[in-house]
Each structure stands twice: as C-alpha cells, then as structure tokens.
Amino acid sequence: MTAPVIPQCDWVKSSYSSQDGGNCVEWAPAFAQAHQVVPVRDSKDVEGPVLTVSCEGWRAFVAAL
C-alpha cells in the first residue's frame, strides 16, 4: 500500500497531551474524514514522519485507551 501524501492540514492535539511540551500526539480529523485514513504525528516533530492508520484501527486504538 502506498502511503498517502499528507498536505498541509489542521492538526488536533490529543486532550491527554500537556501544553508544556510533554508527550504530544496529533491527528488530522478533516483529512481522516475525507480520505478514510487517519494521519497521526508527534507534535514536537511536525516535519517528521506521519503514521497513517485505518479509521477502524484508530477507533479501536482510542477505545482501548
């Protein structure tokens, strides 16, 4: 499977992430809704890699938290 190109989009920080630069995970809900794949990244490395997961996988991950 080819990884989708993630354009400039609005990223949302996890509500569990602290505002003082702690462990921060972001995802792009509008991209997920439009493309049926959820991009996830480390907010401390916005130019770094982006992990993409299926919407079903993301739902299962969030439910497990």
C-alpha positions as CSV (number, residue, x, y, z in Angstrom):
1,M,0.0,0.0,0.0
2,T,1.3,3.4,-0.9
3,A,1.3,6.0,1.9
4,P,-1.0,8.9,1.2
5,V,0.6,12.3,0.8
6,I,-0.5,14.4,3.7
7,P,-1.0,18.0,2.6
8,Q,-0.9,21.0,4.9
9,C,-3.9,20.4,7.1
10,D,-5.3,21.2,10.5
11,W,-3.9,19.0,13.2
12,V,-5.6,18.5,16.6
13,K,-3.6,17.8,19.7
14,S,-4.7,15.0,22.0
15,S,-6.6,16.2,25.0
16,Y,-4.3,13.9,27.1
17,S,-1.2,15.9,25.9
18,S,0.1,18.6,28.2
19,Q,0.5,22.2,27.0
20,D,4.1,22.4,28.4
21,G,5.7,20.3,25.7
22,G,5.2,16.9,27.2
23,N,4.2,13.8,25.2
24,C,2.1,15.2,22.4
25,V,0.2,13.3,19.7
26,E,-1.8,15.0,17.0
27,W,-4.2,13.8,14.3
28,A,-5.9,15.4,11.4
29,P,-9.7,14.7,11.6
30,A,-10.7,16.6,8.5
31,F,-8.2,14.6,6.4
32,A,-9.4,11.4,8.0
33,Q,-13.0,12.1,7.2
34,A,-12.1,13.0,3.5
35,H,-9.7,10.1,2.9
36,Q,-10.8,7.3,5.3
37,V,-7.3,7.1,6.7
38,V,-6.1,8.7,10.0
39,P,-2.8,10.6,10.0
40,V,-1.0,10.7,13.3
41,R,2.2,12.6,14.2
42,D,4.4,13.7,17.1
43,S,3.6,17.4,17.6
44,K,7.2,18.0,18.7
45,D,8.5,16.9,15.3
46,V,5.9,18.4,12.8
47,E,8.3,17.9,9.9
48,G,8.9,14.2,10.9
49,P,7.1,11.1,9.8
50,V,3.4,10.7,9.8
51,L,1.8,7.4,10.8
52,T,-1.4,6.5,9.0
53,V,-3.9,4.0,10.2
54,S,-7.3,2.9,9.1
55,C,-10.4,4.5,10.6
56,E,-11.3,1.2,12.1
57,G,-7.8,0.8,13.6
58,W,-8.0,4.3,15.0
59,R,-11.4,3.7,16.6
60,A,-10.1,0.5,18.2
61,F,-6.9,2.3,19.5
62,V,-8.9,5.2,21.1
63,A,-11.4,2.8,22.6
64,A,-8.6,0.8,24.2
65,L,-7.2,3.9,25.9
